[in-house]
Each structure stands twice: as structure tokens, then as C-alpha cells.
Amino acid sequence: MARRAAELRAAGRDVIDLTLGEPDFAPPAHVGEAAVEAALRPLGYTPSNGIPALREAALAAIARDRGLLYGGDEIAVGCGAKQVIFNAFMATLTKGDEVIIPTPYWASYPDMVRLVGASPVFIHCPAGTGFRLSPDDLAAAITPRTRWIIINAPGNPSGVDYDGEHLHALAEVLRRHPHVMAMSDEIYAHIRYADEAYASLAMVAPDLRSRILIVDGVSKAYAMTGWRVGWGFGPADLIARISAIQGQNCTQTATLSQIAAVAALTGPQQVLAERKAIYRARRDSGVALLSRSDHLQTITPAGAFYLFPALKRGLDDVAVADRLLEAGVATVPGSAFGAPGHLRLSFATELGTLDEGCRRIVAALGASL
Ligand SMILES: Cc1ncc(COP(=O)(O)O)c(C=O)c1O
């Protein structure tokens, strides 16, 4: 949809693009300054699991932000969170293995699972339950071939968030199935709107830590998607295998990017709160505008930067997204995330543009249905 929106724009059409899955900000200024300074020095290869300064900064960040203490052999660094996830699957999965993926999901998970020959197993998590994975549904989906469950919170595209109580119930299921690992994708952990402190599986179930891989990085929090730096915290044996795959794949993520990521993690952090306030204002404005449509049901997302309204009356999301594009606003149909009947709108978009996009959606739905 982003490509089609760009084509229409190139042809002179007025199209608002709400498809983007990345912050619309620049990285904090000190990140760029550190990179410029480093670029003038010789930059060679680094260890495949990252420069020590980056590993130390990421370990200090998770200790500071989530109270989790990991050792130097419990962190792997990759080209974005995405590569860490892929390396972990490659290190652990074989044909016939299963990975449980709650829907709606980040569109890359199922393809990554399939690429290494394993099978995604989807659990439908309806809007009515806040898109949360039910512990009973999880228990019912686990088989002897299950290798991983994925928990992504705050979630893309739904903004789902979990409280400690819910995570305790999921942990209880995992305790009954010791062959299952949990991938906790926490890439949006710094973009949360709830007042309660962040809770994640490793925080509420320390006894399961040897079975949990936390994935995080600088992409979303520090607006550094293009720099390609992410990391994973987990048990040393898994981390060693992930790093071995990294080393034979592209050796390491770019040295310059690693230096920039250190600057992001160790520099002033108030940019996180400032940008969260901006996202929150956009979210609230978008939800208010979409609520004017009789055809949409929008849950206020607890995190990340997407609105994920449900289309009422069984409307087809792909057809609606096509029609909205014609009306001058690009969205992503929920089918791309395993959730037909929804649309994803990114509010990583300047407020005035987002508002105009939402008005166009409401008008187009109202006019054509
Ligand atoms: C849920 C989720 N996980 C991981 C990623 C990938 O992050 P990175 O850019 O660090 O690879 C994304 C990017 O869209 C995402 O939405």
C-alpha cells in the first residue's frame, strides 16, 4: 500500500500515507553527532555480538528500565531486532517444528518461521479481549512440536499490552510445558501510554528466564530504524548459537550504527518521554476522529503507534483499503496481520496530516456505504 500510495503521489494525486511502520522523527541529535565523529576514524570489523560498549549499554538499559540483570554472555546483537528473531529461529527450528503466533501479528513472524522450514500456528486474539492471548487458548495450542510462543507487547499492529496478572497466567501455562520457549518482542516497550509500569514475561516469571528471549533495539524508541541495530537477551547457550549464525551471516551490524546506538542508550533520555507525549496526542486525536464513523470500532491502543479499527458489518478490509486509497488515504488491510476486517493506520505521522487522513476515512466510509 505504501508503494501504491507513492505511485499515486508521483502521478500528482493528493494521497496521505498512513502505512508507515517507523517513527517520523530524526534520531536524537547526539546520535548523529557521535556517528559523524566516528565516521572520520578507521572503523573495522567488530565481534559478531557487538562492540563491548554497546553490549554494556544495552545491559545497563534493561537493568535500568526493567530491573532485569543479564550477563555479558546473555546478549546477542543483530541488524535490527528482526535479525535477532530470525537468527533465533534459525538456531532452534527445523522442519515440523511449530511456533505459536497470536493474531493480529507483526507480518514478518510467520514468514520468518516458514523460511526456516517450521510452521506457524495462529491463535486468534479478538478485539473484544483487547487482542490479548488467552492462557486457555495458549494451553490448547501447544503440541509436542511447539518450540516457541511469541509475545509482542506493546504489539504491532494492535497496540496490545499485558498486565502482570495476565503474564502470570501465561507463565503458568509455560511451566506446564517445559519444551516451549517464549520470544518476548519488546521493541515498542518505550512507546506505552499506560500509567502502570511495564511488565514483561521475564519480569513476572524469573524462574522461566532460561526459556525466554527478549528482543529489543533502537529502531522504534530512538527513531533509528535505518541504522539496523537490535539485540536479544536470553540464556547463554542460545545467545552463543544466535551469535554464531550472525557471524557467518553478515559478521555484525555496521560498526558506525553500533556507535550511534551506544550514544542513543547512554545519552539524555528525555526524548523518549517527549516523543511519547507527541504520539499520545496523535493517538487521542485519531481515535476521536475515527469514532465519528458508524463503520469503525476503534480500541484505544495501549502502546506502539498504530490505530487498528475494526470494520463493522463484515466489511472486507482489502476492498475498503483499496477504496480509501482512491479517496486519498493509504492504510494497511488487517489481513496483512492475520486479522481480516481491520485496518492499520500509523500515527507516526504529523498531527495535521493524521487528522486529515482520519477525516478522509470517515468521509469516504460514510459516503460510499
Ligand atoms: C513487532 C516488531 N518487531 C520487530 C520489528 C523490527 O525491528 P527492527 O527494525 O529493529 O528490526 C518491528 C518493525 O516493524 C516490529 O513491528
The ligand as an ORCA input file, in Angstrom:
! r2SCAN-3c Opt
* xyz 0 1
  C       6.775     -6.020     16.375
  C       8.040     -5.692     15.682
  N       9.147     -6.390     15.990
  C      10.315     -6.143     15.385
  C      10.415     -5.174     14.408
  C      11.726     -4.970     13.702
  O      12.544     -4.067     14.364
  P      13.965     -3.700     13.748
  O      13.773     -2.549     12.825
  O      14.815     -3.356     14.943
  O      14.466     -4.898     13.030
  C       9.284     -4.441     14.040
  C       9.357     -3.429     12.954
  O       8.392     -3.025     12.367
  C       8.083     -4.695     14.701
  O       6.969     -4.005     14.404
*
